[in-house]
Amino acid sequence: MQNLLSLIRFPNLLIMVLSQVLVQACLLFPELPLSEALHLKFWLLTLSTAFIGAAGYIINDYYDIKIDAINKPDKIIVGRELSRRKAMFGHLALSAAGVILGAMLSLKVGLVNLGAVLLLWGYSADLKKRPLSGNITIAFLAASMVLVVAVLAEIDNLGVWAYAAFAFVSTLIREIIKDLEDMKGDAAHGCRTLPIVAGIQKTRIVLYALLILFYSLVLAASFYRQNDTFFGVYLGLAVLAPGLMIGVQLRRSDRKRHFARISLLCKFMMLTGTLSMLFFRF
């Protein structure tokens, strides 16, 4: 069971579900009691998203056996604890379940889920080996995870678009940092990620540009709710400050362990940013 939960990145799936819960309860229906806002169709949506997310992690590990043998040899499950045949079957079954469940909710949700499945396959098989293509794909999928909640509700909400933009930019930053962390294994197996093609210094420049965009989004959100002092203070301390720390640490980082630490800090910043949706309900 522990290997299965590790394979599907269970903590990450919980964060995905939490993000969608916050979008539904805090951005789309803040005036409704939780029992009404979080109805059965919504929970089926989160289940379909979790299925597709789990399937994506499995197919990624399926294609990354040789790379992971260098980057994270102690965390390999596919090909060691689980046969490749069973991993592929699990991926296909979860993907099909996610698409079918989404289509049962609405045709639009089904199409979004199908697109996510195809992009995850393309990412794992090829796009992740190309400079920026894989990073942008995962960032786009992170944004779509937020937007699909509004698709089901059939509501066009500015707050949802804002958090989708936050998800896109913050995920793009973290994905590039992860490429810096995994340069050794990626280079050994012919990947042409941004750090390998452009070098660490030029990758830093790209990251600084994205961080400036990220800071601008956070500041814009703070000014948009300028009458909410607690919201502004929270964004400053829990989201903007970690983002500034990433910028500072990035300047003097050149080892795998340095980038691993920055990646964790980025993940914390993404979580605290997601939790800021609570201010729209309480």
Summary of the structure (lengths in Angstrom):
residues: 282
radius of gyration: 18.9
end to end distance: 37.4
largest distance: 56.2
contacts: 936
relative contact order: 0.10
helix: 84%
strand: 1%
